[in-house]
Amino acid sequence: MNLSERQKKIIEIVQKCQPITGNDIADKLGYTKPTLRPDLSFLTRSGILSAKPNVGYILNQVSTESEYSASIFHKKVKDVKSSAVYIEEECSIHNAIVKIFLKDAGTIFVVDKNGYLSGVVSRKDFLKSIMGKMDIHNVPVGVIMTRMPNIITTNDDETILQAAIKIMDHKIDSMPVVEYAGNNLYKITGKISKTNISQVFVEMGKNSGK
C-alpha cells in the first residue's frame, strides 16, 4: 500500500497523541479538517486508523506493524548505506591492514588508479596472508584481493530486502554500493553491511513497540 507523505504524517501524529481528534490533527499539520477528510477517510477504510465517536482517532496496532514492516523492506539501499573504506591496488598489505583496523571495518574495497572498483579484501584474507608468511610490507594488496567481476555489488535503487538476500546467499559481511560508469567500470558510492541491515531491524522493533 502506497501512502502519501501527508498520510504518513497523520499516522505519526496519531501514534504519538492518540486518541486525537480530526481538528487537532489538522491544527498540528497546518491544514483545515475538510482538507484532511479524504486522507482520514482512506486511513480508516484501510484499517490503519479507527475513529472513536466523541474520542478521536487511534492507531490499529496490527495494521501499523504490518504496514511499517512492508515499508521498511521497500526502503532503498541509498537510505541506509554508510561510507566505504577503500584503498588503491598498489597499497601494501601492511598498510591495508593498518587502515582496516583504524577504520574498524570488516571489509576493505580496492580501487584502480582511476578510482574504479577493482577488488575487495576481508579480514580473513589478511589473516591468510600473514599465516602464509607473505612479505606484507612489500606485497601489494592487489595480490590477495578478490577481483572484479567476482565481487557482489548493489546499487542505490535496490531495496534493503534485495541487498539482504545477496549478503545471505553469498555469505559475505558487506557489499560495495556502486554506480555504473560504463565499459564494465563502477564507482563506489558507499557500502551496505550486516550492521546496516541489523540497524533497520532495530528501528523496526523500536517503532513497533511504541
N, C-alpha and C positions, 0 to 999 in steps of 0.2 A: 504494500500500500504506500503510495507516494503522498506525503503530507507537505503542504506549503509551509514556508518559513513562519507565517503568522499562526498557522495551526500548531506548529511545534512550540511556539512561544506561549500559546494558550495552555498547552499541556504542561509546560514548565511552571506556569503561574498556578494552575490548579494543583499541581503536585506539591508546591511549596505552601499554598494558602488554603487548601481545601478544608471545609466547604467554602465556596466563594461564589458570590452572585455574578450574573452576567454584567451588571452595571460596574461592579468592582473590577472585573477583568478588563472591561472597556477602558476604565479610568487608568489602569496600570499600563495599558498599551497605547493610550492616547487616541483611542477611536470612540465613536459612538456605538451604543449597543446595536442599533439596526445594521451598522456596518459589519459587526461580528456575527450577526444572526445566522448567515449561511454557514460560517465556519463551525459555530457551536452546534448547529443542527447536524452537520456532517459528522462531527466527532461523537455526538450522542447516538446517531443512527449506526455508526460504525462500531459502537460498543466500547469506545475508548473512554468516554465520559458518561456519567449518569447525572441527570438533572433531578434534584430532590425539591419538590414544591416547598416554598417558603424557607428553604435552607440554602440551596445553591448547587453548584456543580462539584462533583467528586470524581476521582480517578478510579477506573476499574483496574485493579492491580494486575490481574491475569493478562488483560489485553495490553496493558502498558508494557509488561515484561516481554511478551512475545513481539510487540511492535518494536521495542528497543533492541531486542536480540536480532531481529531482522535487519534493522537499520545499521547496527554496529558491524555486521558482517558485510554490508554493502558499502562501508567506508572504503575509500581508495587508499592505496599504498602511500600516495603523496600526503595523506592526512596524518600518518603515523611514523613515517620514515625518520631516521636520525642521520647524523653526519657519518660519513665513511672514513676510515683510516686507510690511506694508501701511500705507496712508495714507488720509486722507479725501478725498473728491472736491474739496473746496474748497482743498486744499493747492496751492500754486503749482507750476508745472513746475520752477522753480529749486529749491525746497525738496525736491521729489521726487527730482530728480537728485542732490542732496547726500545724501539718505538712501540711495538705491540704491547709491551708491559707498561710503558709510560702512559699510554692511552687506555690501558685496561681493556683491550679489545680481544675478542676470541679469534677473530679472523682479520687478516690484512690483505687489501687488494693491491694489485700491481698494475702500473700503467707504463706504456712505452714512452719514448722521448717526446711524442706529440700529445701525450696526455690521454690516450685511449686505453681502455681496459685491455689488459693482455694476460692477466693471470690472477690467481688467488692462492694464499698460503695460510694454513691454520697452525695453531699451537702444536698440534700433533706432528705436522710437517717439520717444524723447528726442532722438536724433540728427537725425531728420527735422524735429522742432520747432525745433531750433537752426539747421539749414540753411535752414529756411523763414523764418528771421528773426522768429519769434514773440517777443512780449514775455514771456519766460519768468518774469519776476519778478511779473507780474500776471495772466497767463492761468492758470486752474486746470487741474489735471491731468485733470479730467473732460472737457475739450475734446478731448484726444488719445487717450484710453483706448479700448480695445475694450470694448463694453458687454455686459452680460447681455441676452439669453440666448446671445450668440455666444462664450461662454467655455467651453472644455473643462475639465471638472472630474472629480474622482474622489472616492471616499469610503473610510472606514476598512476596509470589508469587501471591497473589490475586491482581487484578487490583484496581486502585482507584475507578473506577465505581462500582465494586462489593462491596467494602467497604462502599461506599456512600449509596448504596441501603440497606445494612444491617442497617446502622445508621438510615436511614429514616424509614424503615419498623418497626424497634423495638423502635423508638422514644427515642434513647439514645444520649448522648453527645459525648461519645468516646468508643473505644474498645481496649482491650489489643491485641498487636501483639504477637503471641505465636509460639513456636517451640515444636513440639510433641516429648515427651521424652519416649513414650511407656507406656503401662499399664494405659492409660487414664490420664496421667500426662503431664502437659505443663509448659514450662519455658517462662517467659515474656521477650521479646526482645525489647519492645517499646510500643508505643500506636499510634493510629490514631484517630483524632477527627474532629469535625465540623470545627475547626480552621484550621487544616491541609488541609482539603478539600477546605475551602474558599481561602486559600493561592494559591492553584492550579488554581482556577478561576481567582484570581487577576493576576497571572502570565500570564494566557491565554489572559486576557484583555489587559495587557500591551504590549504583543507581537503582538497581532492583530492590535493594534493601531500604530505600528511603520511603 
